[in-house]
Amino acid sequence: MKTTCLQEHLRKSLITIERIVGRNLTLPILNNVLLKTEKGKLKISSTNLEIGINTWIPAKVDQDGSITVPVKILSSFISGLPSGKKVQMELKNEILIIRCEKFKAEINSQSADEFPIIPKVDGKNINNLPIDEFINGLTQVVDMAAQTETRPEFSGILAKFEKNNLKLAATDGFRLAEKNINFANNEINSLVIPQRTIQEILRIIQDKDGNKKNIKLILGNNQILVEFGDVQLISRLIEGQYPDYQTIIPKSFVLEVFLNKKELEESIRLAGFFSSKISDVKFLLQIDKNVLKIFSQNVDVGANESQIDASVKGSGKGKNKELSISFNFKYLIDGLNNIKNQKVFLGFNNESSPLLLRGENDDSYIYVVMPLKV
């Protein structure tokens, strides 16, 4: 193999593919990147056996070939070379020789035959998907998936294709996010995509320049392929039935509260500085005064209290007409960050029932959080 390419193209490609590579002691070849000349370009690939990424960059190919080298040392060396300069790579006696102006490196390699095959995905191309809404929807739900191996389905994001609708959902058992996207299609299918896969898709799209409408989504047999320009990501899907989360979404409310999102978010953030080890803040809803008070207290630090004017519909219980309920303030902030409206709706029932948040007059995105028992 002998090829020449620009340092900047090679550096960006290595940054894209190296993020999925972790230190693997049982299968050292997974610590490597595959370099392969293909149709007048240089193909660069990595895999962790669950996710595979292929990228292609322009190159002058003098001799076809393929080889694998440790990705960390290659990426570090290429990143240290002068930007905009040509980089020549040549394979001699299982040594990859890299030259760039006055710089030279020799990296021990392993045969490309030992590198795991990244599968090709033959399946249904999802056409007419509103890409901007799809990407925004993934961003709104991805962080709510669980960090668990005991219930793999909880560690993924549900993508449920219904007639004229795509439903994205994620939950960790303590909070839940659901996004509905209008999507003119006849596809009826449900798949659970690993959280890591979604995170990589979002990172690649944020790193790349260009029109998001160029994204291609293909569903195969227990696999998904996402293609964006010169980058291709292939991932396995999570097997198993996604839990029936709809049963925990409140359908009616004793109290319906409307208030300014910015004021609520600021009050919760301030209360967070004084929360205890379980990150709790207390909501005290005074129904007859149309007021929401937020409390937090830490015996080692002190206490905090703030008050927000609110529009309250419904009736409370007891002579004081108050509802007191505690939440993890970090979970509340996560939900509010994903609501784009200036005013938010909060749906309450009682001290032990989940709280529902959404934008005013907008049910395309809902966020449900369980209260704390303190």
C-alpha positions as CSV (number, residue, x, y, z in Angstrom):
1,M,0.0,0.0,0.0
2,K,1.2,3.5,-0.9
3,T,-1.0,6.5,-0.7
4,T,-0.9,10.3,-0.2
5,C,-3.6,12.5,1.4
6,L,-4.0,15.8,3.2
7,Q,-3.2,15.9,6.9
8,E,-6.5,17.7,7.6
9,H,-8.6,15.1,5.9
10,L,-6.8,12.3,7.6
11,R,-6.9,14.0,11.1
12,K,-10.7,14.6,10.9
13,S,-11.4,11.1,9.8
14,L,-9.3,9.5,12.6
15,I,-11.1,11.7,15.2
16,T,-14.4,10.5,13.9
17,I,-13.6,6.8,14.0
18,E,-11.4,6.6,17.1
19,R,-14.1,7.5,19.6
20,I,-15.7,4.1,19.6
21,V,-12.3,2.4,20.2
22,G,-11.6,1.4,23.7
23,R,-8.7,-0.5,25.2
24,N,-9.4,-4.1,24.5
25,L,-7.2,-6.7,26.2
26,T,-9.0,-9.8,25.0
27,L,-9.1,-8.8,21.3
28,P,-6.2,-6.4,20.7
29,I,-7.0,-6.0,17.0
30,L,-10.0,-3.9,18.1
31,N,-7.5,-1.2,19.3
32,N,-6.5,-0.8,15.6
33,V,-7.8,1.2,12.7
34,L,-8.2,-0.4,9.3
35,L,-6.6,1.6,6.4
36,K,-7.6,0.4,2.9
37,T,-7.4,1.9,-0.5
38,E,-10.7,1.7,-2.3
39,K,-11.7,3.1,-5.7
40,G,-9.2,5.9,-5.6
41,K,-9.9,6.9,-2.0
42,L,-8.6,5.9,1.4
43,K,-11.1,4.0,3.5
44,I,-10.6,4.3,7.3
45,S,-12.6,2.0,9.6
46,S,-13.0,1.1,13.3
47,T,-15.2,-1.2,15.2
48,N,-16.0,-2.3,18.8
49,L,-18.1,-5.3,17.5
50,E,-21.3,-3.4,18.4
51,I,-20.7,-0.3,16.3
52,G,-18.7,0.0,13.1
53,I,-17.7,3.3,11.4
54,N,-16.4,3.7,7.9
55,T,-15.1,6.9,6.5
56,W,-13.6,7.8,3.1
57,I,-11.2,10.6,2.2
58,P,-9.7,11.8,-1.1
59,A,-6.3,10.3,-1.7
60,K,-3.7,9.7,-4.4
61,V,-3.2,6.0,-4.6
62,D,0.1,4.7,-6.0
63,Q,-0.4,1.1,-4.8
64,D,-3.5,-0.6,-3.5
65,G,-3.4,-2.4,-0.2
66,S,-4.7,-2.6,3.4
67,I,-3.3,-2.7,6.9
68,T,-4.3,-2.1,10.5
69,V,-2.3,0.0,13.0
70,P,-3.1,1.2,16.6
71,V,-5.5,4.0,16.3
72,K,-4.3,6.1,19.3
73,I,-0.7,6.4,18.2
74,L,-1.7,7.0,14.5
75,S,-4.2,9.7,15.4
76,S,-1.9,11.4,17.9
77,F,0.9,11.5,15.4
78,I,-1.2,12.8,12.5
79,S,-2.8,15.4,14.8
80,G,0.7,16.7,15.6
81,L,1.7,17.2,11.9
82,P,1.4,20.6,10.2
83,S,-2.1,21.3,8.9
84,G,-2.7,21.5,5.2
85,K,0.4,19.4,4.3
86,K,0.5,16.2,2.4
87,V,1.0,13.0,4.3
88,Q,2.4,9.9,2.5
89,M,1.8,6.4,3.9
90,E,3.7,3.4,2.6
91,L,3.6,-0.2,3.9
92,K,7.0,-2.0,3.9
93,N,7.6,-5.3,5.6
94,E,4.6,-4.9,7.9
95,I,5.8,-1.5,8.9
96,L,3.6,1.6,8.1
97,I,6.0,4.4,7.2
98,I,4.5,7.9,7.4
99,R,6.2,11.0,5.9
100,C,5.2,14.6,6.1
101,E,7.7,17.3,5.1
102,K,10.5,16.9,7.8
103,F,8.6,14.4,9.9
104,K,8.7,10.6,9.7
105,A,7.3,7.8,11.7
106,E,7.3,4.0,11.6
107,I,4.4,2.1,13.1
108,N,4.2,-1.6,13.6
109,S,1.1,-3.1,11.9
110,Q,-1.1,-6.1,11.9
111,S,-2.6,-7.8,8.9
112,A,-6.0,-6.5,7.7
113,D,-7.2,-10.1,7.5
114,E,-7.3,-10.2,11.3
115,F,-9.6,-7.2,11.4
116,P,-13.3,-8.0,12.1
117,I,-15.6,-7.6,9.1
118,I,-18.0,-4.6,9.4
119,P,-21.2,-5.9,8.0
120,K,-23.1,-4.4,5.1
121,V,-26.7,-3.6,5.9
122,D,-29.3,-4.6,3.3
123,G,-32.7,-3.4,4.3
124,K,-35.4,-0.8,3.9
125,N,-34.3,2.7,3.2
126,I,-36.4,5.1,5.3
127,N,-37.3,7.8,2.8
128,N,-38.9,11.2,3.5
129,L,-37.8,11.2,7.1
130,P,-37.8,14.8,8.4
131,I,-34.1,14.7,9.3
132,D,-33.9,17.9,11.3
133,E,-36.8,16.9,13.5
134,F,-35.4,13.4,13.8
135,I,-32.0,14.6,15.0
136,N,-33.6,17.1,17.4
137,G,-35.9,14.4,18.7
138,L,-32.9,12.1,19.4
139,T,-31.2,14.9,21.2
140,Q,-34.3,15.3,23.4
141,V,-34.5,11.7,24.5
142,V,-31.0,10.2,24.3
143,D,-29.8,11.2,27.8
144,M,-32.8,9.5,29.5
145,A,-31.8,5.9,28.7
146,A,-30.5,3.8,31.6
147,Q,-26.9,2.9,32.2
148,T,-27.6,-0.7,32.9
149,E,-26.7,-4.2,31.5
150,T,-29.3,-6.1,33.6
151,R,-32.2,-4.7,31.4
152,P,-30.6,-4.1,28.0
153,E,-33.8,-2.6,26.6
154,F,-33.7,0.2,29.1
155,S,-30.2,1.1,27.8
156,G,-31.6,1.9,24.4
157,I,-33.9,4.4,22.6
158,L,-37.2,3.2,21.2
159,A,-37.9,4.2,17.7
160,K,-41.5,3.2,16.9
161,F,-42.6,3.7,13.3
162,E,-46.4,4.1,13.2
163,K,-48.6,5.2,10.4
164,N,-47.9,8.9,9.8
165,N,-45.9,9.1,13.1
166,L,-42.5,8.3,14.5
167,K,-42.3,7.9,18.3
168,L,-38.9,8.2,20.1
169,A,-38.8,7.3,23.7
170,A,-36.2,6.6,26.5
171,T,-36.5,5.8,30.2
172,D,-34.3,4.8,33.1
173,G,-37.1,4.0,35.4
174,F,-36.9,7.3,37.2
175,R,-37.7,9.7,34.3
176,L,-39.1,9.3,30.8
177,A,-38.9,11.3,27.6
178,E,-41.1,10.9,24.6
179,K,-41.0,12.7,21.3
180,N,-43.6,12.4,18.5
181,I,-42.6,13.4,14.9
182,N,-45.2,13.7,12.1
183,F,-43.9,11.4,9.4
184,A,-45.8,10.5,6.3
185,N,-45.0,6.8,5.9
186,N,-46.6,3.3,5.9
187,E,-43.8,1.7,7.9
188,I,-45.0,-0.2,10.9
189,N,-41.9,-1.2,12.9
190,S,-40.3,-0.9,16.4
191,L,-36.6,-1.0,17.1
192,V,-34.4,-0.3,20.1
193,I,-31.2,1.6,19.3
194,P,-28.3,1.5,21.8
195,Q,-27.7,4.8,23.5
196,R,-24.0,4.7,22.5
197,T,-25.1,4.5,18.9
198,I,-27.3,7.5,19.1
199,Q,-24.6,9.5,20.9
200,E,-22.1,8.7,18.1
201,I,-24.6,9.6,15.4
202,L,-25.2,13.0,17.1
203,R,-21.5,13.6,17.5
204,I,-20.7,12.8,13.9
205,I,-23.5,15.1,12.6
206,Q,-22.3,17.9,14.9
207,D,-18.7,17.5,13.6
208,K,-19.6,17.4,10.0
209,D,-20.5,20.4,7.8
210,G,-23.2,20.2,5.2
211,N,-26.9,19.6,4.6
212,K,-28.5,17.2,7.1
213,K,-30.9,16.2,4.4
214,N,-28.1,14.0,3.0
215,I,-28.5,11.6,5.9
216,K,-29.6,8.1,4.8
217,L,-31.2,5.7,7.3
218,I,-31.4,2.0,6.4
219,L,-33.0,-0.7,8.6
220,G,-31.7,-4.2,8.2
221,N,-32.0,-7.5,10.0
222,N,-31.3,-6.4,13.6
223,Q,-29.0,-3.7,12.3
224,I,-29.2,0.0,11.4
225,L,-27.0,2.0,9.0
226,V,-26.7,5.7,9.1
227,E,-24.9,7.4,6.3
228,F,-23.9,11.0,6.2
229,G,-21.7,12.2,3.4
230,D,-18.4,10.3,3.6
231,V,-19.2,8.7,7.0
232,Q,-21.1,5.5,7.5
233,L,-22.1,4.1,10.9
234,I,-23.4,0.6,11.3
235,S,-24.8,-0.7,14.6
236,R,-26.6,-3.7,16.1
237,L,-30.0,-3.2,17.6
238,I,-31.1,-4.2,21.0
239,E,-33.2,-7.4,21.0
240,G,-36.1,-7.8,23.2
241,Q,-39.4,-6.1,23.9
242,Y,-39.3,-2.5,25.0
243,P,-41.3,-2.0,28.3
244,D,-44.8,-0.6,28.0
245,Y,-43.9,2.8,29.4
246,Q,-47.3,4.3,28.4
247,T,-48.8,3.0,31.6
248,I,-46.8,5.4,33.7
249,I,-47.6,8.5,31.7
250,P,-50.4,10.4,33.5
251,K,-53.5,11.0,31.4
252,S,-55.3,13.4,33.7
253,F,-54.3,15.7,36.5
254,V,-55.6,17.1,39.8
255,L,-53.6,20.2,39.3
256,E,-52.5,21.9,36.0
257,V,-49.9,24.5,36.4
258,F,-48.6,27.0,33.8
259,L,-45.5,29.1,34.4
260,N,-42.5,30.8,32.9
261,K,-39.9,28.2,31.9
262,K,-36.9,30.5,32.5
263,E,-38.0,31.5,36.0
264,L,-38.6,27.8,36.9
265,E,-35.2,26.7,35.5
266,E,-33.4,29.5,37.4
267,S,-35.1,28.7,40.6
268,I,-34.3,25.0,40.4
269,R,-30.7,25.7,39.6
270,L,-30.3,27.9,42.6
271,A,-32.1,25.4,44.8
272,G,-29.7,22.7,43.5
273,F,-26.8,24.5,45.3
274,F,-28.4,23.8,48.6
275,S,-29.8,20.3,48.0
276,S,-28.8,17.3,50.0
277,K,-26.9,14.3,48.9
278,I,-29.9,12.9,47.1
279,S,-30.2,16.1,45.0
280,D,-33.7,16.8,46.3
281,V,-35.7,20.1,45.9
282,K,-39.2,20.5,47.2
283,F,-42.1,22.0,45.3
284,L,-44.8,23.6,47.5
285,L,-47.8,24.5,45.4
286,Q,-50.1,27.0,47.0
287,I,-53.2,26.6,45.0
288,D,-55.4,29.5,46.3
289,K,-52.5,32.0,45.8
290,N,-51.4,30.8,42.3
291,V,-47.8,30.4,43.7
292,L,-45.2,27.7,43.3
293,K,-42.5,27.8,46.0
294,I,-39.2,25.8,45.6
295,F,-37.2,24.8,48.7
296,S,-33.9,23.1,49.3
297,Q,-31.9,22.5,52.5
298,N,-28.6,21.0,53.3
299,V,-27.6,20.8,57.0
300,D,-23.9,21.4,56.0
301,V,-24.6,24.3,53.8
302,G,-27.8,26.1,54.5
303,A,-31.2,26.6,52.9
304,N,-32.8,28.2,49.9
305,E,-36.3,29.3,49.0
306,S,-37.8,31.0,45.8
307,Q,-41.3,31.8,44.6
308,I,-42.7,31.8,41.1
309,D,-46.1,33.2,40.0
310,A,-48.1,30.5,38.3
311,S,-51.5,29.9,36.8
312,V,-53.1,27.0,38.6
313,K,-56.1,25.0,37.5
314,G,-57.7,22.4,39.6
315,S,-58.2,21.9,43.4
316,G,-55.9,20.7,46.1
317,K,-56.7,18.7,49.2
318,G,-56.9,19.9,52.8
319,K,-57.8,23.2,54.3
320,N,-54.6,24.9,53.2
321,K,-54.9,23.8,49.6
322,E,-51.2,22.9,49.3
323,L,-49.3,20.2,47.6
324,S,-45.8,19.4,48.7
325,I,-43.6,17.1,46.6
326,S,-39.9,16.5,46.1
327,F,-37.8,15.8,43.0
328,N,-34.2,15.3,41.9
329,F,-33.3,18.7,40.6
330,K,-30.9,17.4,38.0
331,Y,-33.7,15.4,36.4
332,L,-36.0,18.4,36.3
333,I,-33.3,20.5,34.6
334,D,-32.7,17.7,32.0
335,G,-36.4,17.9,31.1
336,L,-36.6,21.6,31.0
337,N,-33.6,21.9,28.8
338,N,-35.4,19.9,26.1
339,I,-38.6,22.0,26.2
340,K,-38.3,24.9,23.7
341,N,-41.4,26.9,24.7
342,Q,-41.3,30.0,26.9
343,K,-44.1,28.7,29.1
344,V,-44.3,25.2,30.5
345,F,-47.1,23.0,31.7
346,L,-46.7,20.9,34.9
347,G,-49.3,18.2,35.6
348,F,-49.6,17.1,39.3
349,N,-51.7,14.5,41.0
350,N,-50.3,13.7,44.5
351,E,-47.1,13.4,46.4
352,S,-46.4,9.9,45.1
353,S,-47.4,10.3,41.5
354,P,-45.2,11.2,38.6
355,L,-44.9,14.8,37.4
356,L,-45.5,15.5,33.7
357,L,-43.7,18.4,32.0
358,R,-44.3,19.8,28.4
359,G,-44.4,23.0,26.6
360,E,-47.6,25.1,26.7
361,N,-50.0,23.9,23.9
362,D,-47.3,21.4,22.7
363,D,-47.6,17.7,23.4
364,S,-45.1,16.6,20.8
365,Y,-42.5,16.3,23.6
366,I,-43.4,15.2,27.1
367,Y,-41.1,14.5,30.1
368,V,-42.2,12.5,33.1
369,V,-40.2,12.4,36.4
370,M,-40.9,10.3,39.5
371,P,-41.0,12.1,42.9
372,L,-38.5,11.4,45.6
373,K,-39.4,9.9,49.0
374,V,-37.7,12.0,51.6
